[in-house]
Amino acid sequence: MKKDIHPKNNRYVIFEDNSNGAQFLVLSTVNTKETAKWTDGKEYPLFRVEISSASHPFFTGTEKVLDTAGRVDRFKKRASLAGK
C-alpha cells in the first residue's frame, strides 16, 4: 500500500440535519467551526447540512413541497387558463 495518501485531518464529525435535527457521527475531513456533544458524552466537531438521508424524500418516502413564493399556485392558474 502507498504511504501518506490519506488526509491528516480525518476525524469523527457530527453531521446535523437542519430540517429535522437528525445527527450522524461519521469520519470526515470537512472543516468546522462548531462543536457538539454526542451520546457517548464526548465533544466532536459539528457540521450542519440542509438535507440528509433522514429528511430527503427519496429515503423517507414522503414528499414535501417548499413553495415560499406561490409558484405552484401560479402554475396551476396558468395551466387552468391554458386548458380553456
mmCIF file of the N, C-alpha and C atoms, coordinates in Angstrom:
data_MODEL
# 
_entry.id   MODEL 
# 
loop_
_atom_site.group_PDB 
_atom_site.id 
_atom_site.type_symbol 
_atom_site.label_atom_id 
_atom_site.label_alt_id 
_atom_site.label_comp_id 
_atom_site.label_asym_id 
_atom_site.label_entity_id 
_atom_site.label_seq_id 
_atom_site.pdbx_PDB_ins_code 
_atom_site.Cartn_x 
_atom_site.Cartn_y 
_atom_site.Cartn_z 
_atom_site.occupancy 
_atom_site.B_iso_or_equiv 
_atom_site.pdbx_formal_charge 
_atom_site.auth_seq_id 
_atom_site.auth_comp_id 
_atom_site.auth_asym_id 
_atom_site.auth_atom_id 
_atom_site.pdbx_PDB_model_num 
ATOM 1   N N  . MET A 1 1  ? 0.834   -1.186 0.000   1.00 0.00 ? 1  MET A N  1 
ATOM 2   C CA . MET A 1 1  ? 0.000   0.000  0.000   1.00 0.00 ? 1  MET A CA 1 
ATOM 3   C C  . MET A 1 1  ? 0.875   1.245  0.000   1.00 0.00 ? 1  MET A C  1 
ATOM 4   N N  . LYS A 1 2  ? 0.357   2.292  -0.610  1.00 0.00 ? 2  LYS A N  1 
ATOM 5   C CA . LYS A 1 2  ? 1.096   3.550  -0.652  1.00 0.00 ? 2  LYS A CA 1 
ATOM 6   C C  . LYS A 1 2  ? 1.033   4.246  0.702   1.00 0.00 ? 2  LYS A C  1 
ATOM 7   N N  . LYS A 1 3  ? 2.118   4.883  1.056   1.00 0.00 ? 3  LYS A N  1 
ATOM 8   C CA . LYS A 1 3  ? 2.171   5.620  2.311   1.00 0.00 ? 3  LYS A CA 1 
ATOM 9   C C  . LYS A 1 3  ? 1.801   7.074  2.072   1.00 0.00 ? 3  LYS A C  1 
ATOM 10  N N  . ASP A 1 4  ? 1.272   7.712  3.107   1.00 0.00 ? 4  ASP A N  1 
ATOM 11  C CA . ASP A 1 4  ? 0.958   9.150  3.124   1.00 0.00 ? 4  ASP A CA 1 
ATOM 12  C C  . ASP A 1 4  ? -0.011  9.569  2.027   1.00 0.00 ? 4  ASP A C  1 
ATOM 13  N N  . ILE A 1 5  ? -1.017  8.747  1.720   1.00 0.00 ? 5  ILE A N  1 
ATOM 14  C CA . ILE A 1 5  ? -2.017  9.154  0.730   1.00 0.00 ? 5  ILE A CA 1 
ATOM 15  C C  . ILE A 1 5  ? -3.318  9.595  1.386   1.00 0.00 ? 5  ILE A C  1 
ATOM 16  N N  . HIS A 1 6  ? -3.474  9.332  2.679   1.00 0.00 ? 6  HIS A N  1 
ATOM 17  C CA . HIS A 1 6  ? -4.690  9.709  3.378   1.00 0.00 ? 6  HIS A CA 1 
ATOM 18  C C  . HIS A 1 6  ? -4.551  11.093 4.015   1.00 0.00 ? 6  HIS A C  1 
ATOM 19  N N  . PRO A 1 7  ? -5.640  11.857 4.086   1.00 0.00 ? 7  PRO A N  1 
ATOM 20  C CA . PRO A 1 7  ? -5.577  13.189 4.702   1.00 0.00 ? 7  PRO A CA 1 
ATOM 21  C C  . PRO A 1 7  ? -5.214  13.111 6.185   1.00 0.00 ? 7  PRO A C  1 
ATOM 22  N N  . LYS A 1 8  ? -4.544  14.122 6.651   1.00 0.00 ? 8  LYS A N  1 
ATOM 23  C CA . LYS A 1 8  ? -4.104  14.164 8.048   1.00 0.00 ? 8  LYS A CA 1 
ATOM 24  C C  . LYS A 1 8  ? -5.230  14.535 9.012   1.00 0.00 ? 8  LYS A C  1 
ATOM 25  N N  . ASN A 1 9  ? -6.230  15.296 8.526   1.00 0.00 ? 9  ASN A N  1 
ATOM 26  C CA . ASN A 1 9  ? -7.274  15.791 9.426   1.00 0.00 ? 9  ASN A CA 1 
ATOM 27  C C  . ASN A 1 9  ? -8.530  14.911 9.417   1.00 0.00 ? 9  ASN A C  1 
ATOM 28  N N  . ASN A 1 10 ? -8.414  13.624 9.122   1.00 0.00 ? 10 ASN A N  1 
ATOM 29  C CA . ASN A 1 10 ? -9.547  12.710 9.143   1.00 0.00 ? 10 ASN A CA 1 
ATOM 30  C C  . ASN A 1 10 ? -9.915  12.418 10.597  1.00 0.00 ? 10 ASN A C  1 
ATOM 31  N N  . ARG A 1 11 ? -11.148 12.792 10.994  1.00 0.00 ? 11 ARG A N  1 
ATOM 32  C CA . ARG A 1 11 ? -11.588 12.591 12.372  1.00 0.00 ? 11 ARG A CA 1 
ATOM 33  C C  . ARG A 1 11 ? -13.100 12.442 12.381  1.00 0.00 ? 11 ARG A C  1 
ATOM 34  N N  . TYR A 1 12 ? -13.666 12.054 13.533  1.00 0.00 ? 12 TYR A N  1 
ATOM 35  C CA . TYR A 1 12 ? -15.116 11.922 13.648  1.00 0.00 ? 12 TYR A CA 1 
ATOM 36  C C  . TYR A 1 12 ? -15.754 13.307 13.703  1.00 0.00 ? 12 TYR A C  1 
ATOM 37  N N  . VAL A 1 13 ? -16.858 13.460 12.943  1.00 0.00 ? 13 VAL A N  1 
ATOM 38  C CA . VAL A 1 13 ? -17.597 14.723 12.876  1.00 0.00 ? 13 VAL A CA 1 
ATOM 39  C C  . VAL A 1 13 ? -19.085 14.402 12.993  1.00 0.00 ? 13 VAL A C  1 
ATOM 40  N N  . ILE A 1 14 ? -19.815 15.246 13.720  1.00 0.00 ? 14 ILE A N  1 
ATOM 41  C CA . ILE A 1 14 ? -21.267 15.109 13.807  1.00 0.00 ? 14 ILE A CA 1 
ATOM 42  C C  . ILE A 1 14 ? -21.880 15.925 12.671  1.00 0.00 ? 14 ILE A C  1 
ATOM 43  N N  . PHE A 1 15 ? -22.669 15.274 11.834  1.00 0.00 ? 15 PHE A N  1 
ATOM 44  C CA . PHE A 1 15 ? -23.433 15.960 10.798  1.00 0.00 ? 15 PHE A CA 1 
ATOM 45  C C  . PHE A 1 15 ? -24.861 16.083 11.296  1.00 0.00 ? 15 PHE A C  1 
ATOM 46  N N  . GLU A 1 16 ? -25.376 17.328 11.356  1.00 0.00 ? 16 GLU A N  1 
ATOM 47  C CA . GLU A 1 16 ? -26.730 17.563 11.856  1.00 0.00 ? 16 GLU A CA 1 
ATOM 48  C C  . GLU A 1 16 ? -27.608 18.099 10.738  1.00 0.00 ? 16 GLU A C  1 
ATOM 49  N N  . ASP A 1 17 ? -28.776 17.473 10.560  1.00 0.00 ? 17 ASP A N  1 
ATOM 50  C CA . ASP A 1 17 ? -29.743 17.885 9.550   1.00 0.00 ? 17 ASP A CA 1 
ATOM 51  C C  . ASP A 1 17 ? -30.535 19.075 10.085  1.00 0.00 ? 17 ASP A C  1 
ATOM 52  N N  . ASN A 1 18 ? -30.491 20.209 9.376   1.00 0.00 ? 18 ASN A N  1 
ATOM 53  C CA . ASN A 1 18 ? -31.189 21.413 9.835   1.00 0.00 ? 18 ASN A CA 1 
ATOM 54  C C  . ASN A 1 18 ? -32.701 21.265 9.816   1.00 0.00 ? 18 ASN A C  1 
ATOM 55  N N  . SER A 1 19 ? -33.249 20.440 8.928   1.00 0.00 ? 19 SER A N  1 
ATOM 56  C CA . SER A 1 19 ? -34.699 20.366 8.795   1.00 0.00 ? 19 SER A CA 1 
ATOM 57  C C  . SER A 1 19 ? -35.366 19.520 9.876   1.00 0.00 ? 19 SER A C  1 
ATOM 58  N N  . ASN A 1 20 ? -34.690 18.496 10.400  1.00 0.00 ? 20 ASN A N  1 
ATOM 59  C CA . ASN A 1 20 ? -35.348 17.668 11.411  1.00 0.00 ? 20 ASN A CA 1 
ATOM 60  C C  . ASN A 1 20 ? -34.478 17.359 12.635  1.00 0.00 ? 20 ASN A C  1 
ATOM 61  N N  . GLY A 1 21 ? -33.256 17.827 12.659  1.00 0.00 ? 21 GLY A N  1 
ATOM 62  C CA . GLY A 1 21 ? -32.402 17.654 13.830  1.00 0.00 ? 21 GLY A CA 1 
ATOM 63  C C  . GLY A 1 21 ? -31.700 16.310 13.934  1.00 0.00 ? 21 GLY A C  1 
ATOM 64  N N  . ALA A 1 22 ? -31.841 15.451 12.930  1.00 0.00 ? 22 ALA A N  1 
ATOM 65  C CA . ALA A 1 22 ? -31.169 14.142 12.968  1.00 0.00 ? 22 ALA A CA 1 
ATOM 66  C C  . ALA A 1 22 ? -29.654 14.351 12.938  1.00 0.00 ? 22 ALA A C  1 
ATOM 67  N N  . GLN A 1 23 ? -28.941 13.506 13.667  1.00 0.00 ? 23 GLN A N  1 
ATOM 68  C CA . GLN A 1 23 ? -27.489 13.621 13.739  1.00 0.00 ? 23 GLN A CA 1 
ATOM 69  C C  . GLN A 1 23 ? -26.836 12.304 13.366  1.00 0.00 ? 23 GLN A C  1 
ATOM 70  N N  . PHE A 1 24 ? -25.668 12.397 12.703  1.00 0.00 ? 24 PHE A N  1 
ATOM 71  C CA . PHE A 1 24 ? -24.887 11.245 12.293  1.00 0.00 ? 24 PHE A CA 1 
ATOM 72  C C  . PHE A 1 24 ? -23.437 11.497 12.675  1.00 0.00 ? 24 PHE A C  1 
ATOM 73  N N  . LEU A 1 25 ? -22.777 10.506 13.226  1.00 0.00 ? 25 LEU A N  1 
ATOM 74  C CA . LEU A 1 25 ? -21.363 10.601 13.581  1.00 0.00 ? 25 LEU A CA 1 
ATOM 75  C C  . LEU A 1 25 ? -20.574 9.772  12.578  1.00 0.00 ? 25 LEU A C  1 
ATOM 76  N N  . VAL A 1 26 ? -19.767 10.443 11.749  1.00 0.00 ? 26 VAL A N  1 
ATOM 77  C CA . VAL A 1 26 ? -19.005 9.757  10.702  1.00 0.00 ? 26 VAL A CA 1 
ATOM 78  C C  . VAL A 1 26 ? -17.594 10.338 10.618  1.00 0.00 ? 26 VAL A C  1 
ATOM 79  N N  . LEU A 1 27 ? -16.695 9.572  10.025  1.00 0.00 ? 27 LEU A N  1 
ATOM 80  C CA . LEU A 1 27 ? -15.350 10.084 9.768   1.00 0.00 ? 27 LEU A CA 1 
ATOM 81  C C  . LEU A 1 27 ? -15.401 11.059 8.605   1.00 0.00 ? 27 LEU A C  1 
ATOM 82  N N  . SER A 1 28 ? -14.737 12.198 8.749   1.00 0.00 ? 28 SER A N  1 
ATOM 83  C CA . SER A 1 28 ? -14.762 13.210 7.705   1.00 0.00 ? 28 SER A CA 1 
ATOM 84  C C  . SER A 1 28 ? -13.544 14.119 7.819   1.00 0.00 ? 28 SER A C  1 
ATOM 85  N N  . THR A 1 29 ? -13.271 14.833 6.733   1.00 0.00 ? 29 THR A N  1 
ATOM 86  C CA . THR A 1 29 ? -12.200 15.831 6.724   1.00 0.00 ? 29 THR A CA 1 
ATOM 87  C C  . THR A 1 29 ? -12.763 17.242 6.571   1.00 0.00 ? 29 THR A C  1 
ATOM 88  N N  . VAL A 1 30 ? -14.083 17.392 6.682   1.00 0.00 ? 30 VAL A N  1 
ATOM 89  C CA . VAL A 1 30 ? -14.728 18.689 6.493   1.00 0.00 ? 30 VAL A CA 1 
ATOM 90  C C  . VAL A 1 30 ? -14.262 19.668 7.584   1.00 0.00 ? 30 VAL A C  1 
ATOM 91  N N  . ASN A 1 31 ? -14.093 20.931 7.198   1.00 0.00 ? 31 ASN A N  1 
ATOM 92  C CA . ASN A 1 31 ? -13.712 21.976 8.157   1.00 0.00 ? 31 ASN A CA 1 
ATOM 93  C C  . ASN A 1 31 ? -14.947 22.482 8.880   1.00 0.00 ? 31 ASN A C  1 
ATOM 94  N N  . THR A 1 32 ? -14.866 22.605 10.194  1.00 0.00 ? 32 THR A N  1 
ATOM 95  C CA . THR A 1 32 ? -15.995 23.061 11.004  1.00 0.00 ? 32 THR A CA 1 
ATOM 96  C C  . THR A 1 32 ? -15.553 24.132 11.982  1.00 0.00 ? 32 THR A C  1 
ATOM 97  N N  . LYS A 1 33 ? -16.530 24.896 12.466  1.00 0.00 ? 33 LYS A N  1 
ATOM 98  C CA . LYS A 1 33 ? -16.255 25.922 13.470  1.00 0.00 ? 33 LYS A CA 1 
ATOM 99  C C  . LYS A 1 33 ? -16.985 25.624 14.774  1.00 0.00 ? 33 LYS A C  1 
ATOM 100 N N  . GLU A 1 34 ? -18.018 24.776 14.706  1.00 0.00 ? 34 GLU A N  1 
ATOM 101 C CA . GLU A 1 34 ? -18.828 24.465 15.882  1.00 0.00 ? 34 GLU A CA 1 
ATOM 102 C C  . GLU A 1 34 ? -18.464 23.089 16.432  1.00 0.00 ? 34 GLU A C  1 
ATOM 103 N N  . THR A 1 35 ? -18.832 22.868 17.692  1.00 0.00 ? 35 THR A N  1 
ATOM 104 C CA . THR A 1 35 ? -18.692 21.547 18.304  1.00 0.00 ? 35 THR A CA 1 
ATOM 105 C C  . THR A 1 35 ? -19.992 21.205 19.011  1.00 0.00 ? 35 THR A C  1 
ATOM 106 N N  . ALA A 1 36 ? -20.212 19.910 19.242  1.00 0.00 ? 36 ALA A N  1 
ATOM 107 C CA . ALA A 1 36 ? -21.405 19.450 19.956  1.00 0.00 ? 36 ALA A CA 1 
ATOM 108 C C  . ALA A 1 36 ? -21.067 18.150 20.668  1.00 0.00 ? 36 ALA A C  1 
ATOM 109 N N  . LYS A 1 37 ? -21.878 17.825 21.685  1.00 0.00 ? 37 LYS A N  1 
ATOM 110 C CA . LYS A 1 37 ? -21.675 16.570 22.420  1.00 0.00 ? 37 LYS A CA 1 
ATOM 111 C C  . LYS A 1 37 ? -22.472 15.469 21.750  1.00 0.00 ? 37 LYS A C  1 
ATOM 112 N N  . TRP A 1 38 ? -21.863 14.296 21.654  1.00 0.00 ? 38 TRP A N  1 
ATOM 113 C CA . TRP A 1 38 ? -22.504 13.112 21.104  1.00 0.00 ? 38 TRP A CA 1 
ATOM 114 C C  . TRP A 1 38 ? -23.060 12.289 22.257  1.00 0.00 ? 38 TRP A C  1 
ATOM 115 N N  . THR A 1 39 ? -23.767 11.231 21.979  1.00 0.00 ? 39 THR A N  1 
ATOM 116 C CA . THR A 1 39 ? -24.403 10.414 23.017  1.00 0.00 ? 39 THR A CA 1 
ATOM 117 C C  . THR A 1 39 ? -23.400 9.730  23.939  1.00 0.00 ? 39 THR A C  1 
ATOM 118 N N  . ASP A 1 40 ? -22.161 9.602  23.503  1.00 0.00 ? 40 ASP A N  1 
ATOM 119 C CA . ASP A 1 40 ? -21.135 8.996  24.360  1.00 0.00 ? 40 ASP A CA 1 
ATOM 120 C C  . ASP A 1 40 ? -20.536 9.990  25.353  1.00 0.00 ? 40 ASP A C  1 
ATOM 121 N N  . GLY A 1 41 ? -21.001 11.253 25.306  1.00 0.00 ? 41 GLY A N  1 
ATOM 122 C CA . GLY A 1 41 ? -20.528 12.274 26.219  1.00 0.00 ? 41 GLY A CA 1 
ATOM 123 C C  . GLY A 1 41 ? -19.315 13.045 25.728  1.00 0.00 ? 41 GLY A C  1 
ATOM 124 N N  . LYS A 1 42 ? -18.717 12.603 24.630  1.00 0.00 ? 42 LYS A N  1 
ATOM 125 C CA . LYS A 1 42 ? -17.550 13.295 24.077  1.00 0.00 ? 42 LYS A CA 1 
ATOM 126 C C  . LYS A 1 42 ? -17.997 14.435 23.167  1.00 0.00 ? 42 LYS A C  1 
ATOM 127 N N  . GLU A 1 43 ? -17.121 15.417 23.022  1.00 0.00 ? 43 GLU A N  1 
ATOM 128 C CA . GLU A 1 43 ? -17.397 16.559 22.159  1.00 0.00 ? 43 GLU A CA 1 
ATOM 129 C C  . GLU A 1 43 ? -16.696 16.361 20.814  1.00 0.00 ? 43 GLU A C  1 
ATOM 130 N N  . TYR A 1 44 ? -17.457 16.573 19.730  1.00 0.00 ? 44 TYR A N  1 
ATOM 131 C CA . TYR A 1 44 ? -16.948 16.395 18.376  1.00 0.00 ? 44 TYR A CA 1 
ATOM 132 C C  . TYR A 1 44 ? -17.226 17.650 17.556  1.00 0.00 ? 44 TYR A C  1 
ATOM 133 N N  . PRO A 1 45 ? -16.496 17.860 16.457  1.00 0.00 ? 45 PRO A N  1 
ATOM 134 C CA . PRO A 1 45 ? -16.825 18.959 15.542  1.00 0.00 ? 45 PRO A CA 1 
ATOM 135 C C  . PRO A 1 45 ? -18.218 18.745 14.966  1.00 0.00 ? 45 PRO A C  1 
ATOM 136 N N  . LEU A 1 46 ? -18.948 19.845 14.728  1.00 0.00 ? 46 LEU A N  1 
ATOM 137 C CA . LEU A 1 46 ? -20.321 19.789 14.223  1.00 0.00 ? 46 LEU A CA 1 
ATOM 138 C C  . LEU A 1 46 ? -20.395 20.467 12.863  1.00 0.00 ? 46 LEU A C  1 
ATOM 139 N N  . PHE A 1 47 ? -21.050 19.795 11.891  1.00 0.00 ? 47 PHE A N  1 
ATOM 140 C CA . PHE A 1 47 ? -21.265 20.362 10.574  1.00 0.00 ? 47 PHE A CA 1 
ATOM 141 C C  . PHE A 1 47 ? -22.749 20.241 10.258  1.00 0.00 ? 47 PHE A C  1 
ATOM 142 N N  . ARG A 1 48 ? -23.384 21.372 9.932   1.00 0.00 ? 48 ARG A N  1 
ATOM 143 C CA . ARG A 1 48 ? -24.825 21.393 9.656   1.00 0.00 ? 48 ARG A CA 1 
ATOM 144 C C  . ARG A 1 48 ? -25.076 21.237 8.151   1.00 0.00 ? 48 ARG A C  1 
ATOM 145 N N  . VAL A 1 49 ? -26.072 20.396 7.812   1.00 0.00 ? 49 VAL A N  1 
ATOM 146 C CA . VAL A 1 49 ? -26.438 20.160 6.416   1.00 0.00 ? 49 VAL A CA 1 
ATOM 147 C C  . VAL A 1 49 ? -27.921 20.469 6.227   1.00 0.00 ? 49 VAL A C  1 
ATOM 148 N N  . GLU A 1 50 ? -28.293 20.863 5.005   1.00 0.00 ? 50 GLU A N  1 
ATOM 149 C CA . GLU A 1 50 ? -29.691 21.190 4.700   1.00 0.00 ? 50 GLU A CA 1 
ATOM 150 C C  . GLU A 1 50 ? -30.529 19.933 4.512   1.00 0.00 ? 50 GLU A C  1 
ATOM 151 N N  . ILE A 1 51 ? -29.974 18.925 3.864   1.00 0.00 ? 51 ILE A N  1 
ATOM 152 C CA . ILE A 1 51 ? -30.708 17.694 3.581   1.00 0.00 ? 51 ILE A CA 1 
ATOM 153 C C  . ILE A 1 51 ? -29.798 16.504 3.865   1.00 0.00 ? 51 ILE A C  1 
ATOM 154 N N  . SER A 1 52 ? -30.363 15.489 4.499   1.00 0.00 ? 52 SER A N  1 
ATOM 155 C CA . SER A 1 52 ? -29.641 14.237 4.737   1.00 0.00 ? 52 SER A CA 1 
ATOM 156 C C  . SER A 1 52 ? -30.581 13.085 4.398   1.00 0.00 ? 52 SER A C  1 
ATOM 157 N N  . SER A 1 53 ? -30.122 11.872 4.610   1.00 0.00 ? 53 SER A N  1 
ATOM 158 C CA . SER A 1 53 ? -30.982 10.721 4.346   1.00 0.00 ? 53 SER A CA 1 
ATOM 159 C C  . SER A 1 53 ? -32.192 10.696 5.279   1.00 0.00 ? 53 SER A C  1 
ATOM 160 N N  . ALA A 1 54 ? -32.124 11.404 6.402   1.00 0.00 ? 54 ALA A N  1 
ATOM 161 C CA . ALA A 1 54 ? -33.234 11.446 7.341   1.00 0.00 ? 54 ALA A CA 1 
ATOM 162 C C  . ALA A 1 54 ? -34.343 12.396 6.898   1.00 0.00 ? 54 ALA A C  1 
ATOM 163 N N  . SER A 1 55 ? -34.062 13.290 5.940   1.00 0.00 ? 55 SER A N  1 
ATOM 164 C CA . SER A 1 55 ? -35.084 14.241 5.514   1.00 0.00 ? 55 SER A CA 1 
ATOM 165 C C  . SER A 1 55 ? -35.327 14.246 4.004   1.00 0.00 ? 55 SER A C  1 
ATOM 166 N N  . HIS A 1 56 ? -34.503 13.550 3.233   1.00 0.00 ? 56 HIS A N  1 
ATOM 167 C CA . HIS A 1 56 ? -34.663 13.551 1.776   1.00 0.00 ? 56 HIS A CA 1 
ATOM 168 C C  . HIS A 1 56 ? -35.869 12.697 1.384   1.00 0.00 ? 56 HIS A C  1 
ATOM 169 N N  . PRO A 1 57 ? -36.734 13.201 0.494   1.00 0.00 ? 57 PRO A N  1 
ATOM 170 C CA . PRO A 1 57 ? -37.943 12.462 0.105   1.00 0.00 ? 57 PRO A CA 1 
ATOM 171 C C  . PRO A 1 57 ? -37.665 11.067 -0.457  1.00 0.00 ? 57 PRO A C  1 
ATOM 172 N N  . PHE A 1 58 ? -36.564 10.868 -1.138  1.00 0.00 ? 58 PHE A N  1 
ATOM 173 C CA . PHE A 1 58 ? -36.253 9.550  -1.697  1.00 0.00 ? 58 PHE A CA 1 
ATOM 174 C C  . PHE A 1 58 ? -36.074 8.518  -0.590  1.00 0.00 ? 58 PHE A C  1 
ATOM 175 N N  . PHE A 1 59 ? -35.421 8.888  0.493   1.00 0.00 ? 59 PHE A N  1 
ATOM 176 C CA . PHE A 1 59 ? -35.152 7.948  1.578   1.00 0.00 ? 59 PHE A CA 1 
ATOM 177 C C  . PHE A 1 59 ? -36.307 7.833  2.557   1.00 0.00 ? 59 PHE A C  1 
ATOM 178 N N  . THR A 1 60 ? -37.079 8.905  2.743   1.00 0.00 ? 60 THR A N  1 
ATOM 179 C CA . THR A 1 60 ? -38.168 8.885  3.716   1.00 0.00 ? 60 THR A CA 1 
ATOM 180 C C  . THR A 1 60 ? -39.483 8.421  3.112   1.00 0.00 ? 60 THR A C  1 
ATOM 181 N N  . GLY A 1 61 ? -39.630 8.500  1.791   1.00 0.00 ? 61 GLY A N  1 
ATOM 182 C CA . GLY A 1 61 ? -40.880 8.100  1.150   1.00 0.00 ? 61 GLY A CA 1 
ATOM 183 C C  . GLY A 1 61 ? -41.969 9.144  1.257   1.00 0.00 ? 61 GLY A C  1 
ATOM 184 N N  . THR A 1 62 ? -41.636 10.335 1.692   1.00 0.00 ? 62 THR A N  1 
ATOM 185 C CA . THR A 1 62 ? -42.608 11.418 1.805   1.00 0.00 ? 62 THR A CA 1 
ATOM 186 C C  . THR A 1 62 ? -42.208 12.543 0.874   1.00 0.00 ? 62 THR A C  1 
ATOM 187 N N  . GLU A 1 63 ? -43.188 13.278 0.429   1.00 0.00 ? 63 GLU A N  1 
ATOM 188 C CA . GLU A 1 63 ? -42.911 14.416 -0.446  1.00 0.00 ? 63 GLU A CA 1 
ATOM 189 C C  . GLU A 1 63 ? -43.254 15.688 0.294   1.00 0.00 ? 63 GLU A C  1 
ATOM 190 N N  . LYS A 1 64 ? -42.347 16.627 0.306   1.00 0.00 ? 64 LYS A N  1 
ATOM 191 C CA . LYS A 1 64 ? -42.553 17.899 0.972   1.00 0.00 ? 64 LYS A CA 1 
ATOM 192 C C  . LYS A 1 64 ? -42.391 19.001 -0.064  1.00 0.00 ? 64 LYS A C  1 
ATOM 193 N N  . VAL A 1 65 ? -43.422 19.828 -0.223  1.00 0.00 ? 65 VAL A N  1 
ATOM 194 C CA . VAL A 1 65 ? -43.358 20.914 -1.190  1.00 0.00 ? 65 VAL A CA 1 
ATOM 195 C C  . VAL A 1 65 ? -42.965 22.186 -0.459  1.00 0.00 ? 65 VAL A C  1 
ATOM 196 N N  . LEU A 1 66 ? -41.869 22.783 -0.876  1.00 0.00 ? 66 LEU A N  1 
ATOM 197 C CA . LEU A 1 66 ? -41.436 24.048 -0.306  1.00 0.00 ? 66 LEU A CA 1 
ATOM 198 C C  . LEU A 1 66 ? -41.772 25.141 -1.305  1.00 0.00 ? 66 LEU A C  1 
ATOM 199 N N  . ASP A 1 67 ? -42.913 25.782 -1.112  1.00 0.00 ? 67 ASP A N  1 
ATOM 200 C CA . ASP A 1 67 ? -43.383 26.788 -2.048  1.00 0.00 ? 67 ASP A CA 1 
ATOM 201 C C  . ASP A 1 67 ? -43.514 28.105 -1.301  1.00 0.00 ? 67 ASP A C  1 
ATOM 202 N N  . THR A 1 68 ? -42.418 28.829 -1.203  1.00 0.00 ? 68 THR A N  1 
ATOM 203 C CA . THR A 1 68 ? -42.441 30.070 -0.445  1.00 0.00 ? 68 THR A CA 1 
ATOM 204 C C  . THR A 1 68 ? -42.906 31.253 -1.269  1.00 0.00 ? 68 THR A C  1 
ATOM 205 N N  . ALA A 1 69 ? -42.847 31.137 -2.578  1.00 0.00 ? 69 ALA A N  1 
ATOM 206 C CA . ALA A 1 69 ? -43.204 32.283 -3.427  1.00 0.00 ? 69 ALA A CA 1 
ATOM 207 C C  . ALA A 1 69 ? -44.514 32.073 -4.167  1.00 0.00 ? 69 ALA A C  1 
ATOM 208 N N  . GLY A 1 70 ? -45.279 31.014 -3.868  1.00 0.00 ? 70 GLY A N  1 
ATOM 209 C CA . GLY A 1 70 ? -46.555 30.779 -4.529  1.00 0.00 ? 70 GLY A CA 1 
ATOM 210 C C  . GLY A 1 70 ? -46.407 30.290 -5.954  1.00 0.00 ? 70 GLY A C  1 
ATOM 211 N N  . ARG A 1 71 ? -45.300 29.670 -6.278  1.00 0.00 ? 71 ARG A N  1 
ATOM 212 C CA . ARG A 1 71 ? -45.050 29.227 -7.651  1.00 0.00 ? 71 ARG A CA 1 
ATOM 213 C C  . ARG A 1 71 ? -46.026 28.155 -8.098  1.00 0.00 ? 71 ARG A C  1 
ATOM 214 N N  . VAL A 1 72 ? -46.374 27.245 -7.208  1.00 0.00 ? 72 VAL A N  1 
ATOM 215 C CA . VAL A 1 72 ? -47.287 26.166 -7.574  1.00 0.00 ? 72 VAL A CA 1 
ATOM 216 C C  . VAL A 1 72 ? -48.664 26.725 -7.903  1.00 0.00 ? 72 VAL A C  1 
ATOM 217 N N  . ASP A 1 73 ? -49.156 27.653 -7.090  1.00 0.00 ? 73 ASP A N  1 
ATOM 218 C CA . ASP A 1 73 ? -50.467 28.254 -7.347  1.00 0.00 ? 73 ASP A CA 1 
ATOM 219 C C  . ASP A 1 73 ? -50.481 28.998 -8.671  1.00 0.00 ? 73 ASP A C  1 
ATOM 220 N N  . ARG A 1 74 ? -49.423 29.742 -8.958  1.00 0.00 ? 74 ARG A N  1 
ATOM 221 C CA . ARG A 1 74 ? -49.368 30.469 -10.232 1.00 0.00 ? 74 ARG A CA 1 
ATOM 222 C C  . ARG A 1 74 ? -49.344 29.513 -11.407 1.00 0.00 ? 74 ARG A C  1 
ATOM 223 N N  . PHE A 1 75 ? -48.607 28.396 -11.267 1.00 0.00 ? 75 PHE A N  1 
ATOM 224 C CA . PHE A 1 75 ? -48.555 27.410 -12.339 1.00 0.00 ? 75 PHE A CA 1 
ATOM 225 C C  . PHE A 1 75 ? -49.926 26.780 -12.564 1.00 0.00 ? 75 PHE A C  1 
ATOM 226 N N  . LYS A 1 76 ? -50.601 26.415 -11.484 1.00 0.00 ? 76 LYS A N  1 
ATOM 227 C CA . LYS A 1 76 ? -51.935 25.804 -11.617 1.00 0.00 ? 76 LYS A CA 1 
ATOM 228 C C  . LYS A 1 76 ? -52.912 26.787 -12.257 1.00 0.00 ? 76 LYS A C  1 
ATOM 229 N N  . LYS A 1 77 ? -52.813 28.065 -11.922 1.00 0.00 ? 77 LYS A N  1 
ATOM 230 C CA . LYS A 1 77 ? -53.694 29.067 -12.508 1.00 0.00 ? 77 LYS A CA 1 
ATOM 231 C C  . LYS A 1 77 ? -53.434 29.196 -14.003 1.00 0.00 ? 77 LYS A C  1 
ATOM 232 N N  . ARG A 1 78 ? -52.149 29.256 -14.401 1.00 0.00 ? 78 ARG A N  1 
ATOM 233 C CA . ARG A 1 78 ? -51.799 29.335 -15.824 1.00 0.00 ? 78 ARG A CA 1 
ATOM 234 C C  . ARG A 1 78 ? -52.238 28.087 -16.580 1.00 0.00 ? 78 ARG A C  1 
ATOM 235 N N  . ALA A 1 79 ? -52.079 26.929 -15.944 1.00 0.00 ? 79 ALA A N  1 
ATOM 236 C CA . ALA A 1 79 ? -52.453 25.671 -16.591 1.00 0.00 ? 79 ALA A CA 1 
ATOM 237 C C  . ALA A 1 79 ? -53.960 25.594 -16.794 1.00 0.00 ? 79 ALA A C  1 
ATOM 238 N N  . SER A 1 80 ? -54.732 26.070 -15.814 1.00 0.00 ? 80 SER A N  1 
ATOM 239 C CA . SER A 1 80 ? -56.187 26.034 -15.980 1.00 0.00 ? 80 SER A CA 1 
ATOM 240 C C  . SER A 1 80 ? -56.649 27.011 -17.050 1.00 0.00 ? 80 SER A C  1 
ATOM 241 N N  . LEU A 1 81 ? -55.992 28.167 -17.167 1.00 0.00 ? 81 LEU A N  1 
ATOM 242 C CA . LEU A 1 81 ? -56.343 29.129 -18.204 1.00 0.00 ? 81 LEU A CA 1 
ATOM 243 C C  . LEU A 1 81 ? -55.961 28.606 -19.593 1.00 0.00 ? 81 LEU A C  1 
ATOM 244 N N  . ALA A 1 82 ? -54.880 27.895 -19.693 1.00 0.00 ? 82 ALA A N  1 
ATOM 245 C CA . ALA A 1 82 ? -54.419 27.355 -20.975 1.00 0.00 ? 82 ALA A CA 1 
ATOM 246 C C  . ALA A 1 82 ? -55.319 26.220 -21.445 1.00 0.00 ? 82 ALA A C  1 
ATOM 247 N N  . GLY A 1 83 ? -55.948 25.528 -20.512 1.00 0.00 ? 83 GLY A N  1 
ATOM 248 C CA . GLY A 1 83 ? -56.806 24.402 -20.864 1.00 0.00 ? 83 GLY A CA 1 
ATOM 249 C C  . GLY A 1 83 ? -58.184 24.804 -21.332 1.00 0.00 ? 83 GLY A C  1 
ATOM 250 N N  . LYS A 1 84 ? -58.550 26.076 -21.227 1.00 0.00 ? 84 LYS A N  1 
ATOM 251 C CA . LYS A 1 84 ? -59.899 26.542 -21.612 1.00 0.00 ? 84 LYS A CA 1 
ATOM 252 C C  . LYS A 1 84 ? -59.978 26.860 -23.065 1.00 0.00 ? 84 LYS A C  1 
# 
